[in-house]
Every structure is written in structure tokens, then in C-alpha cells.
Amino acid sequence: MTLRLRGPGIQERRAVAPQLPPQVIAFLREWPLNGQGINLMLTCGDMVMVLPRSAQVAVC
């Protein structure tokens, strides 16, 4: 599943394809656009990606 990311703190539109459980994908499909969501931190080994609550996430 590919996520398209944009918004404050993201310099240009990004597409990432993290391996996430179905529950997380379902949550991201409902990602609040009003900034009242949560900050999301994804990790893989020694890599970290943080999605601020103001990010605009589209599940492709």
C-alpha cells in the first residue's frame, strides 16, 4: 500500500510504501485533516519516519 504525503514539514510531496497492519491502514484512511489527530512515528531497523498531525495522507 502506498501513502502519498504532503503538508507542513514535508518539503515536497512524497510517496512511501511502509508495510503496515490493516488496522493502521484503516486509521490512515480516516486521518483527520483538521490537525486534531496524532503524530505518527514509523520505524524500521535504524530508520525513522514521523508524520505530524498536520500531514495530509492519501492511501493509494
N, CA, C and O of each residue as an XYZ file, in Angstrom:
240
protein
N       0.858     -1.171      0.000
C       0.000      0.000      0.000
C       0.904      1.234      0.000
O       1.844      1.325      0.789
N       0.615      2.161     -0.875
C       1.404      3.388     -0.986
C       0.681      4.533     -0.292
O      -0.536      4.678     -0.408
N       1.445      5.340      0.427
C       0.922      6.538      1.089
C       1.492      7.751      0.371
O       2.700      7.835      0.152
N       0.632      8.688      0.006
C       1.088      9.966     -0.539
C       1.022     10.980      0.591
O      -0.010     11.122      1.248
N       2.116     11.679      0.814
C       2.228     12.602      1.940
C       2.485     14.015      1.444
O       3.251     14.233      0.505
N       1.827     14.976      2.096
C       2.112     16.388      1.857
C       1.641     17.180      3.065
O       0.894     16.673      3.901
N       2.079     18.410      3.147
C       1.670     19.265      4.244
C       2.856     19.932      4.905
O       3.988     19.773      4.449
N       2.616     20.686      5.984
C       3.682     21.386      6.691
C       4.755     20.400      7.169
O       4.442     19.326      7.683
N       6.003     20.777      6.993
C       7.109     19.927      7.428
C       7.545     18.912      6.386
O       8.562     18.241      6.560
N       6.781     18.792      5.298
C       7.154     17.893      4.208
C       7.512     18.791      3.035
O       6.641     19.432      2.448
N       8.801     18.838      2.695
C       9.272     19.827      1.723
C       8.639     19.676      0.354
O       8.356     20.677     -0.303
N       8.412     18.463     -0.087
C       7.727     18.226     -1.353
C       6.893     16.973     -1.194
O       7.107     16.203     -0.258
N       5.954     16.757     -2.085
C       5.108     15.564     -1.963
C       5.975     14.312     -1.975
O       6.948     14.216     -2.722
N       5.609     13.379     -1.152
C       6.354     12.126     -1.034
C       5.406     10.957     -1.176
O       4.229     11.046     -0.827
N       5.928      9.864     -1.688
C       5.185      8.608     -1.715
C       6.048      7.566     -1.016
O       7.220      7.394     -1.352
N       5.469      6.880     -0.052
C       6.168      5.832      0.683
C       5.285      4.595      0.711
O       4.065      4.688      0.580
N       5.907      3.443      0.882
C       5.144      2.193      0.900
C       5.549      1.347      2.105
O       6.142      0.281      1.942
N       5.229      1.820      3.323
C       5.572      1.037      4.509
C       4.671     -0.191      4.629
O       3.517     -0.170      4.199
N       5.199     -1.239      5.205
C       4.392     -2.429      5.461
C       3.691     -2.228      6.796
O       4.314     -2.288      7.856
N       2.386     -1.990      6.728
C       1.616     -1.664      7.923
C       0.472     -2.651      8.103
O      -0.052     -3.184      7.125
N       0.081     -2.897      9.363
C      -1.075     -3.757      9.620
C      -2.350     -3.127      9.053
O      -2.432     -1.905      8.927
N      -3.336     -3.948      8.714
C      -4.597     -3.427      8.159
C      -5.261     -2.373      9.048
O      -5.887     -1.445      8.537
N      -5.133     -2.505     10.365
C      -5.751     -1.537     11.273
C      -5.131     -0.151     11.109
O      -5.830      0.858     11.203
N      -3.831     -0.100     10.866
C      -3.159      1.192     10.684
C      -3.580      1.802      9.354
O      -3.820      3.007      9.278
N      -3.672      0.992      8.310
C      -4.137      1.487      7.011
C      -5.553      2.056      7.148
O      -5.852      3.118      6.602
N      -6.419      1.352      7.873
C      -7.789      1.837      8.090
C      -7.772      3.178      8.813
O      -8.530      4.081      8.458
N      -6.913      3.320      9.825
C      -6.793      4.586     10.550
C      -6.330      5.694      9.611
O      -6.867      6.802      9.645
N      -5.334      5.403      8.773
C      -4.809      6.419      7.872
C      -5.840      6.856      6.837
O      -5.821      8.002      6.387
N      -6.738      5.949      6.456
C      -7.807      6.330      5.527
C      -8.740      7.365      6.167
O      -9.378      8.143      5.458
N      -8.820      7.377      7.486
C      -9.675      8.308      8.218
C      -8.870      9.446      8.841
O      -9.392     10.188      9.673
N      -7.606      9.592      8.446
C      -6.679     10.577      9.025
C      -7.351     11.943      9.076
O      -7.775     12.458      8.041
N      -7.455     12.536     10.259
C      -8.126     13.838     10.382
C      -7.369     14.937      9.630
O      -6.142     15.004      9.692
N      -8.094     15.781      8.932
C      -7.473     16.870      8.196
C      -7.446     18.162      9.003
O      -6.926     19.173      8.530
N      -7.991     18.144     10.200
C      -8.107     19.378     10.981
C      -7.010     19.541     12.022
O      -7.092     20.441     12.858
N      -5.981     18.690     11.994
C      -4.876     18.843     12.928
C      -5.143     18.292     14.315
O      -4.315     18.469     15.209
N      -6.273     17.627     14.527
C      -6.567     17.092     15.850
C      -6.232     15.607     15.950
O      -6.656     14.934     16.889
N      -5.478     15.102     14.989
C      -5.096     13.692     15.001
C      -3.922     13.463     15.937
O      -3.770     14.151     16.946
N      -3.108     12.501     15.593
C      -1.933     12.179     16.400
C      -0.686     12.305     15.536
O      -0.766     12.249     14.309
N       0.455     12.473     16.174
C       1.726     12.365     15.477
C       2.029     10.881     15.385
O       1.896     10.156     16.371
N       2.435     10.425     14.213
C       2.664      9.006     13.989
C       4.137      8.780     13.690
O       4.694      9.428     12.804
N       4.772      7.872     14.416
C       6.178      7.556     14.212
C       6.279      6.120     13.694
O       5.808      5.184     14.339
N       6.895      5.960     12.527
C       7.104      4.640     11.938
C       8.595      4.329     11.998
O       9.421      5.191     11.698
N       8.938      3.121     12.379
C      10.343      2.736     12.460
C      10.582      1.433     11.708
O       9.692      0.593     11.581
N      11.797      1.291     11.218
C      12.231      0.059     10.566
C      13.733     -0.038     10.781
O      14.500      0.698     10.160
N      14.154     -0.935     11.654
C      15.579     -1.023     11.968
C      16.063      0.279     12.559
O      15.563      0.716     13.595
N      17.034      0.909     11.913
C      17.559      2.176     12.425
C      16.982      3.388     11.691
O      17.488      4.499     11.845
N      15.922      3.183     10.892
C      15.283      4.283     10.171
C      14.002      4.703     10.892
O      13.298      3.875     11.471
N      13.717      6.006     10.845
C      12.526      6.556     11.496
C      11.857      7.537     10.537
O      12.533      8.322      9.872
N      10.535      7.490     10.468
C       9.755      8.471      9.728
C       8.630      8.926     10.647
O       7.909      8.102     11.209
N       8.484     10.227     10.798
C       7.447     10.779     11.666
C       6.469     11.571     10.811
O       6.869     12.431     10.026
N       5.181     11.273     10.971
C       4.126     12.023     10.298
C       3.483     12.951     11.321
O       2.859     12.479     12.271
N       3.625     14.262     11.144
C       2.989     15.184     12.082
C       1.479     15.148     11.904
O       0.978     14.765     10.847
N       0.771     15.544     12.926
C      -0.697     15.536     12.864
C      -1.246     16.427     11.773
O      -2.396     16.270     11.363
N      -0.436     17.364     11.294
C      -0.881     18.262     10.229
C      -0.630     17.700      8.827
O      -0.986     18.332      7.833
N      -0.019     16.516      8.746
C       0.259     15.920      7.428
C      -1.040     15.527      6.736
O      -2.018     15.150      7.382
N      -1.028     15.620      5.442
C      -2.146     15.161      4.629
C      -1.727     13.815      4.028
O      -0.781     13.747      3.243
N      -2.431     12.760      4.399
C      -2.079     11.400      3.990
C      -3.170     10.856      3.087
O      -4.349     10.864      3.442
N      -2.766     10.385      1.916
C      -3.702      9.715      0.999
C      -3.223      8.287      0.826
O      -2.060      8.051      0.500
N      -4.122      7.330      1.045
C      -3.803      5.915      0.868
C      -4.147      5.543     -0.562
O      -5.288      5.698     -0.997
N      -3.150      5.052     -1.292
C      -3.343      4.694     -2.716
C      -3.517      3.193     -2.870
O      -3.690      2.703     -3.985
